[in-house]
Amino acid sequence: MQRPLVKVCGMTRIEDVQLCVDLGVDLLGFIFHPGSPRNADPDFVASVKTGKVTKVGVFVDQTADEVIEIMDRCGLHAAQLHGGQDSVYCWKIGPDRVIRVFWPDTYGSPGALVRDLDDYAEVCGHFLLDAGTKGQGGTGKSINLKILQDIEIQTPWFLAGGLGPDNVRQALTANPSGLDFNSGVESAPGIKDPAKLREIFRILAEME
Protein backbone atom coordinates (compact mmCIF):
# COMPACT_ATOMS: atom_id res chain seq x y z
CA MET A 1 0.00 0.00 0.00
CA GLN A 2 1.45 3.35 -1.03
CA ARG A 3 1.47 6.01 1.66
CA PRO A 4 -0.88 8.89 0.91
CA LEU A 5 0.45 12.42 0.79
CA VAL A 6 0.56 14.02 4.22
CA LYS A 7 -0.41 17.66 4.65
CA VAL A 8 -0.26 19.45 7.99
CA CYS A 9 -2.23 22.67 8.09
CA GLY A 10 -2.45 25.66 10.42
CA MET A 11 1.29 26.21 10.79
CA THR A 12 2.20 29.17 13.00
CA ARG A 13 5.60 28.26 14.54
CA ILE A 14 8.96 27.58 12.96
CA GLU A 15 9.68 24.68 15.35
CA ASP A 16 6.53 22.93 14.14
CA VAL A 17 7.51 23.53 10.53
CA GLN A 18 10.94 22.03 11.15
CA LEU A 19 9.54 18.94 12.86
CA CYS A 20 7.11 18.35 10.00
CA VAL A 21 9.88 18.68 7.44
CA ASP A 22 12.07 16.28 9.43
CA LEU A 23 9.25 13.72 9.67
CA GLY A 24 8.67 13.78 5.92
CA VAL A 25 5.46 15.81 5.56
CA ASP A 26 4.67 16.49 1.89
CA LEU A 27 2.71 19.74 2.23
CA LEU A 28 2.47 22.47 4.86
CA GLY A 29 -0.57 24.74 5.10
CA PHE A 30 -0.58 28.37 6.23
CA ILE A 31 -3.94 30.01 6.89
CA PHE A 32 -4.58 33.53 5.65
CA HIS A 33 -7.89 34.25 7.35
CA PRO A 34 -8.10 36.78 10.21
CA GLY A 35 -11.01 34.91 11.79
CA SER A 36 -8.90 31.82 12.39
CA PRO A 37 -6.89 31.23 15.59
CA ARG A 38 -4.25 29.81 13.22
CA ASN A 39 -4.03 32.92 11.06
CA ALA A 40 -0.45 33.24 9.81
CA ASP A 41 1.60 36.40 9.48
CA PRO A 42 2.71 36.83 5.83
CA ASP A 43 6.20 37.88 6.89
CA PHE A 44 6.56 34.65 8.88
CA VAL A 45 5.35 32.53 5.96
CA ALA A 46 7.68 34.32 3.56
CA SER A 47 10.62 33.55 5.86
CA VAL A 48 9.85 29.82 6.07
CA LYS A 49 12.08 27.63 3.92
CA THR A 50 10.72 24.12 3.49
CA GLY A 51 13.05 22.60 0.92
CA LYS A 52 11.06 20.17 -1.22
CA VAL A 53 7.95 20.42 0.96
CA THR A 54 5.06 22.19 -0.77
CA LYS A 55 3.89 25.44 0.84
CA VAL A 56 0.12 25.91 0.66
CA GLY A 57 -1.86 29.04 1.46
CA VAL A 58 -5.39 28.62 2.80
CA PHE A 59 -7.77 31.34 1.61
CA VAL A 60 -11.41 32.14 2.32
CA ASP A 61 -12.45 35.71 1.41
CA GLN A 62 -9.64 37.15 -0.71
CA THR A 63 -9.99 38.05 -4.38
CA ALA A 64 -8.00 36.05 -6.91
CA ASP A 65 -5.61 38.97 -7.38
CA GLU A 66 -5.03 39.17 -3.62
CA VAL A 67 -4.35 35.43 -3.47
CA ILE A 68 -1.81 35.65 -6.32
CA GLU A 69 -0.09 38.58 -4.60
CA ILE A 70 0.19 36.67 -1.30
CA MET A 71 1.40 33.55 -3.09
CA ASP A 72 4.15 35.52 -4.82
CA ARG A 73 5.14 37.35 -1.62
CA CYS A 74 5.23 34.24 0.55
CA GLY A 75 6.67 31.73 -1.92
CA LEU A 76 3.56 29.56 -1.93
CA HIS A 77 3.23 26.68 -4.36
CA ALA A 78 -0.53 26.16 -4.06
CA ALA A 79 -3.74 27.87 -2.92
CA GLN A 80 -6.34 25.96 -0.91
CA LEU A 81 -9.69 27.65 -1.54
CA HIS A 82 -12.32 27.46 1.20
CA GLY A 83 -14.72 30.15 0.07
CA GLY A 84 -16.74 28.36 -2.59
CA GLN A 85 -14.73 30.06 -5.35
CA ASP A 86 -16.01 29.48 -8.90
CA SER A 87 -14.18 27.99 -11.86
CA VAL A 88 -13.18 31.38 -13.29
CA TYR A 89 -11.45 32.19 -10.00
CA CYS A 90 -9.62 28.85 -10.10
CA TRP A 91 -8.47 29.44 -13.67
CA LYS A 92 -7.04 32.80 -12.65
CA ILE A 93 -4.95 31.23 -9.85
CA GLY A 94 -3.86 28.44 -12.19
CA PRO A 95 -5.44 24.95 -12.16
CA ASP A 96 -2.16 23.23 -11.27
CA ARG A 97 -1.91 25.44 -8.16
CA VAL A 98 -5.49 25.06 -6.85
CA ILE A 99 -6.69 22.80 -4.04
CA ARG A 100 -10.45 23.37 -4.03
CA VAL A 101 -12.38 22.47 -0.87
CA PHE A 102 -15.76 20.69 -0.89
CA TRP A 103 -17.99 19.72 2.03
CA PRO A 104 -19.69 16.36 1.34
CA ASP A 105 -22.09 16.81 4.28
CA THR A 106 -23.76 19.69 2.42
CA TYR A 107 -24.86 17.48 -0.47
CA GLY A 108 -28.13 15.58 -0.57
CA SER A 109 -26.60 12.62 -2.35
CA PRO A 110 -23.25 11.22 -3.48
CA GLY A 111 -24.31 11.90 -7.06
CA ALA A 112 -24.73 15.61 -6.37
CA LEU A 113 -21.23 15.74 -4.91
CA VAL A 114 -19.78 13.91 -7.93
CA ARG A 115 -21.44 16.38 -10.33
CA ASP A 116 -19.79 19.30 -8.56
CA LEU A 117 -16.43 17.55 -8.51
CA ASP A 118 -16.71 16.81 -12.22
CA ASP A 119 -17.53 20.47 -12.93
CA TYR A 120 -14.28 21.55 -11.27
CA ALA A 121 -12.02 18.75 -12.52
CA GLU A 122 -10.38 20.85 -15.23
CA VAL A 123 -9.65 23.86 -13.02
CA CYS A 124 -8.17 22.15 -9.93
CA GLY A 125 -4.99 20.19 -9.40
CA HIS A 126 -6.42 18.66 -6.21
CA PHE A 127 -9.65 18.53 -4.26
CA LEU A 128 -9.96 18.55 -0.49
CA LEU A 129 -13.03 17.02 1.15
CA ASP A 130 -13.65 18.49 4.59
CA ALA A 131 -16.11 18.02 7.44
CA GLY A 132 -18.80 20.58 8.24
CA THR A 133 -20.32 23.09 5.87
CA LYS A 134 -17.87 25.93 5.19
CA GLY A 135 -14.99 28.00 6.52
CA GLN A 136 -11.27 27.58 6.97
CA GLY A 137 -11.36 24.15 8.65
CA GLY A 138 -9.65 23.11 11.85
CA THR A 139 -12.96 22.52 13.61
CA GLY A 140 -12.04 19.05 14.84
CA LYS A 141 -15.19 17.54 13.32
CA SER A 142 -14.84 14.30 11.39
CA ILE A 143 -16.24 13.76 7.93
CA ASN A 144 -19.00 11.22 7.29
CA LEU A 145 -17.17 8.63 5.20
CA LYS A 146 -20.38 6.88 4.09
CA ILE A 147 -21.03 9.42 1.35
CA LEU A 148 -17.64 8.55 -0.15
CA GLN A 149 -18.07 4.78 -0.19
CA ASP A 150 -19.79 4.46 -3.56
CA ILE A 151 -18.15 7.22 -5.58
CA GLU A 152 -14.99 7.35 -7.63
CA ILE A 153 -13.02 10.60 -7.65
CA GLN A 154 -10.70 10.97 -10.63
CA THR A 155 -8.88 14.11 -9.45
CA PRO A 156 -6.27 13.58 -6.69
CA TRP A 157 -7.91 14.49 -3.39
CA PHE A 158 -7.19 15.08 0.27
CA LEU A 159 -9.38 13.95 3.16
CA ALA A 160 -9.66 16.38 6.08
CA GLY A 161 -11.76 16.79 9.21
CA GLY A 162 -10.47 16.10 12.70
CA LEU A 163 -7.86 13.58 11.55
CA GLY A 164 -5.38 12.36 14.14
CA PRO A 165 -3.74 9.22 15.51
CA ASP A 166 -7.06 7.82 16.75
CA ASN A 167 -8.84 7.80 13.38
CA VAL A 168 -6.17 7.82 10.68
CA ARG A 169 -6.60 4.10 10.01
CA GLN A 170 -10.32 4.59 9.40
CA ALA A 171 -9.61 7.55 7.13
CA LEU A 172 -7.38 5.38 4.95
CA THR A 173 -10.35 3.12 4.15
CA ALA A 174 -11.68 5.92 1.93
CA ASN A 175 -8.52 5.56 -0.19
CA PRO A 176 -7.70 9.28 -0.42
CA SER A 177 -4.68 10.54 -2.34
CA GLY A 178 -3.71 12.55 0.73
CA LEU A 179 -4.53 13.20 4.37
CA ASP A 180 -4.86 16.69 5.81
CA PHE A 181 -4.10 17.09 9.53
CA ASN A 182 -4.75 20.16 11.65
CA SER A 183 -6.60 20.23 14.97
CA GLY A 184 -6.16 16.46 15.46
CA VAL A 185 -2.39 16.88 15.82
CA GLU A 186 -2.45 19.93 18.10
CA SER A 187 -2.14 20.61 21.81
CA ALA A 188 -3.79 24.03 21.26
CA PRO A 189 -4.91 25.96 18.15
CA GLY A 190 -1.82 26.60 16.03
CA ILE A 191 0.44 24.60 18.39
CA LYS A 192 1.34 21.20 16.97
CA ASP A 193 1.85 18.21 19.26
CA PRO A 194 5.15 16.44 18.44
CA ALA A 195 3.98 13.13 19.91
CA LYS A 196 0.82 13.10 17.79
CA LEU A 197 2.73 13.97 14.63
CA ARG A 198 5.27 11.22 15.26
CA GLU A 199 2.48 8.74 15.96
CA ILE A 200 0.83 9.58 12.64
CA PHE A 201 4.00 8.69 10.76
CA ARG A 202 4.48 5.54 12.83
CA ILE A 203 0.98 4.37 11.89
CA LEU A 204 1.45 5.21 8.22
CA ALA A 205 4.79 3.41 8.11
CA GLU A 206 3.09 0.36 9.66
CA MET A 207 0.58 0.24 6.83
CA GLU A 208 2.99 0.51 3.91
Residue pairs with C-beta under 8 A, 6 or more apart in sequence:
1 207
1 208
2 208
3 204
3 205
3 207
3 208
4 172
4 176
4 177
4 178
4 179
4 204
5 26
5 27
5 158
5 177
5 178
5 179
6 24
6 25
6 26
6 27
6 178
6 179
6 181
6 200
6 201
6 204
7 25
7 26
7 27
7 28
7 29
7 56
7 158
7 178
7 179
7 180
7 181
8 16
8 20
8 25
8 27
8 28
8 29
8 180
8 181
8 182
8 185
8 192
8 197
9 28
9 29
9 31
9 38
9 56
9 58
9 80
9 137
9 138
9 160
9 180
9 181
9 182
10 29
10 31
10 36
10 38
10 138
10 182
10 183
10 186
10 189
10 190
11 17
11 20
11 28
11 29
11 30
11 38
11 40
11 48
11 190
11 192
12 38
12 40
12 44
12 190
12 191
13 190
13 191
13 192
14 44
14 48
16 191
16 192
17 28
17 48
17 50
19 192
19 194
19 197
20 28
20 53
20 192
20 197
21 28
21 50
21 51
21 53
23 197
23 198
23 201
24 201
25 53
26 53
26 54
26 178
27 53
27 54
27 55
27 56
27 78
27 178
28 48
28 50
28 53
28 54
28 55
28 56
29 56
29 57
29 58
29 80
29 180
29 182
30 40
30 45
30 48
30 55
30 56
30 57
30 58
30 74
30 76
31 38
31 39
31 40
31 58
31 136
31 138
32 39
32 40
32 42
32 57
32 58
32 59
32 62
32 70
33 39
33 58
33 59
33 60
33 61
33 82
33 136
35 60
35 136
36 136
36 138
37 138
37 189
37 190
38 136
38 138
38 182
38 189
38 190
42 70
42 73
42 74
45 55
45 57
45 74
45 75
45 76
46 73
46 74
46 75
48 55
48 75
54 77
54 78
55 74
55 75
55 76
55 77
55 78
56 76
56 77
56 78
56 79
56 80
56 99
57 67
57 70
57 71
57 74
57 76
57 78
57 79
57 80
58 80
58 82
58 136
58 137
59 67
59 70
59 79
59 80
59 81
59 82
59 83
60 82
60 83
60 135
60 136
61 83
62 70
64 85
64 89
64 92
64 93
65 92
67 79
67 93
68 92
68 93
70 76
71 79
71 93
71 97
77 97
78 97
78 98
78 99
78 125
78 126
79 93
79 97
79 98
79 99
80 99
80 101
80 128
81 89
81 90
81 93
81 98
81 99
81 100
81 101
82 101
82 130
82 134
82 135
82 136
82 137
83 134
84 134
85 100
87 119
87 120
87 122
87 123
90 98
90 100
90 120
90 123
90 124
91 123
95 122
95 123
95 124
95 125
96 125
97 125
98 123
98 124
98 125
98 126
99 124
99 125
99 126
99 127
99 128
99 158
100 120
100 123
100 124
100 126
100 127
100 128
101 127
101 128
101 129
101 130
101 137
102 113
102 116
102 117
102 127
102 128
102 129
102 130
103 129
103 130
103 131
103 132
103 133
103 134
104 113
104 129
104 143
104 144
104 147
104 148
105 131
105 132
105 133
105 143
105 144
105 147
106 133
106 134
107 113
107 116
107 147
110 147
110 148
110 150
110 151
113 147
113 151
114 151
114 153
117 127
117 153
117 155
120 127
120 155
121 154
121 155
124 155
125 155
125 156
126 155
126 156
126 157
126 158
126 177
126 178
127 153
127 155
127 156
127 157
127 158
128 157
128 158
128 159
128 160
128 180
129 143
129 148
129 157
129 158
129 159
129 160
129 161
129 176
130 137
130 143
130 160
130 161
130 180
131 139
131 141
131 142
131 143
131 144
131 160
131 161
131 162
132 139
132 141
132 161
137 160
137 161
137 180
137 182
138 182
138 183
138 189
139 161
139 162
139 183
140 162
140 183
140 184
141 161
141 162
142 161
142 162
142 163
142 167
143 159
143 160
143 161
143 162
145 170
145 171
145 173
145 174
148 174
149 174
156 177
156 178
157 176
157 177
157 178
158 176
158 177
158 178
158 179
158 180
159 171
159 174
159 176
159 178
159 179
159 180
160 179
160 180
160 182
162 183
162 184
163 171
163 179
163 180
163 181
163 182
163 184
163 185
164 181
164 183
164 184
164 185
164 196
164 200
165 184
165 185
165 196
165 199
165 200
165 203
166 184
167 184
168 179
168 200
168 203
168 204
169 203
169 207
171 179
172 179
172 207
181 197
181 200
183 189
184 196
185 192
185 193
185 196
185 197
185 200
186 192
186 193
186 196
187 193
